[in-house]
């Protein structure tokens, strides 16, 4: 009985933490990437909860789905199919900002994003 109660308590706590992380990240974020050609410098990304898990998209009209999206504590990582190759994004969230790196076959590039006004 104690074991069952402990499992239920742990499951409830894990769900509450996941819900809090989703609430902090959900929405649209406008980003800027440094040291890349002008056509790749700016854009947006959107995070939302679907079916009890976080999903995300890069871009506004030609939205690319984020693959392997992982959100733990304040860290956000995902991959995107970009022009026939995969790029990885590794960011840290601090309030309404995300900062990190875009990792491509051509190198690593700093990325900064801010939450768009609702």
C-alpha positions as CSV (number, residue, x, y, z in Angstrom):
1,X,0.0,0.0,0.0
2,X,2.8,2.4,0.9
3,X,4.5,1.6,-2.5
4,X,1.3,2.4,-4.4
5,X,0.9,5.7,-2.5
6,X,4.5,6.6,-3.3
7,X,4.1,5.8,-7.0
8,X,0.9,7.9,-7.2
9,X,2.6,10.8,-5.4
10,X,5.7,10.7,-7.7
11,X,3.5,10.6,-10.8
12,X,1.5,13.6,-9.6
13,X,4.6,15.6,-8.9
14,X,6.1,14.7,-12.3
15,X,2.9,15.8,-14.0
16,X,2.9,19.1,-12.1
17,X,6.5,19.8,-13.1
18,X,5.9,18.9,-16.8
19,X,2.8,21.2,-16.8
20,X,4.8,24.1,-15.3
21,X,7.6,23.7,-17.9
22,X,5.0,23.6,-20.7
23,X,3.3,26.7,-19.4
24,X,6.5,28.6,-19.3
25,X,7.6,27.7,-22.8
26,X,4.2,27.6,-24.8
27,X,3.8,30.5,-27.2
28,X,5.6,32.1,-30.1
29,X,9.2,33.2,-29.9
30,X,11.0,35.6,-32.3
31,X,14.7,34.6,-32.8
32,X,17.9,36.1,-34.2
33,X,20.8,33.9,-35.3
34,X,24.3,35.6,-35.5
35,X,26.9,35.1,-38.2
36,X,24.6,33.7,-40.9
37,X,23.4,35.0,-44.2
38,X,20.7,37.7,-43.9
39,X,17.9,35.4,-45.1
40,X,18.5,33.1,-42.1
41,X,19.0,35.7,-39.4
42,X,15.5,36.2,-38.2
43,X,12.4,34.1,-37.7
44,X,10.0,32.7,-35.2
45,X,9.4,29.4,-33.4
46,X,6.2,28.2,-31.8
47,X,5.8,25.8,-28.9
48,X,2.5,24.3,-27.9
49,X,1.1,21.4,-25.9
50,X,-0.7,18.7,-28.0
51,X,-1.9,15.4,-26.6
52,X,-0.1,15.9,-23.3
53,X,3.3,16.6,-24.8
54,X,5.2,19.6,-26.1
55,X,5.4,20.1,-29.9
56,X,7.1,22.9,-31.8
57,X,7.4,24.5,-35.2
58,X,10.1,26.7,-36.8
59,X,8.8,29.4,-39.2
60,X,5.5,31.1,-39.7
61,X,4.2,30.1,-43.2
62,X,6.5,27.1,-44.1
63,X,6.5,25.6,-40.6
64,X,9.1,22.9,-40.0
65,X,8.2,20.5,-37.3
66,X,10.7,20.2,-34.4
67,X,12.0,16.6,-34.1
68,X,13.2,15.1,-30.8
69,X,11.9,18.1,-28.9
70,X,13.1,17.8,-25.3
71,X,12.2,20.3,-22.5
72,X,13.8,19.7,-19.1
73,X,14.0,22.3,-16.4
74,X,15.1,25.4,-18.4
75,X,16.8,23.5,-21.3
76,X,15.2,23.2,-24.7
77,X,16.7,21.0,-27.4
78,X,15.4,19.9,-30.8
79,X,16.3,19.1,-34.4
80,X,14.9,20.5,-37.6
81,X,15.2,19.2,-41.2
82,X,16.7,22.2,-43.0
83,X,17.4,22.2,-46.7
84,X,17.9,18.4,-46.7
85,X,20.1,18.3,-43.6
86,X,19.4,18.2,-39.9
87,X,20.3,21.1,-37.7
88,X,20.2,21.0,-33.9
89,X,19.2,23.8,-31.5
90,X,20.3,23.8,-27.9
91,X,18.9,26.6,-25.8
92,X,18.4,27.7,-22.2
93,X,15.3,29.6,-21.1
94,X,15.5,32.5,-18.6
95,X,12.1,34.0,-18.3
96,X,11.0,35.4,-21.6
97,X,14.3,34.7,-23.4
98,X,16.0,31.7,-24.9
99,X,19.7,31.7,-25.6
100,X,21.9,29.0,-27.1
101,X,23.5,27.6,-30.3
102,X,22.4,26.3,-33.7
103,X,24.6,23.4,-34.7
104,X,24.9,22.7,-38.4
105,X,27.3,21.0,-40.8
106,X,28.8,24.5,-41.4
107,X,29.5,25.2,-37.7
108,X,27.8,26.6,-34.6
109,X,25.9,29.9,-34.5
110,X,24.5,31.8,-31.5
111,X,20.7,32.1,-31.3
112,X,18.7,34.4,-29.1
113,X,14.9,34.4,-28.9
114,X,12.3,36.5,-27.0
115,X,8.7,35.7,-26.3
116,X,6.4,37.5,-28.8
117,X,3.7,39.7,-27.3
118,X,0.3,37.9,-27.2
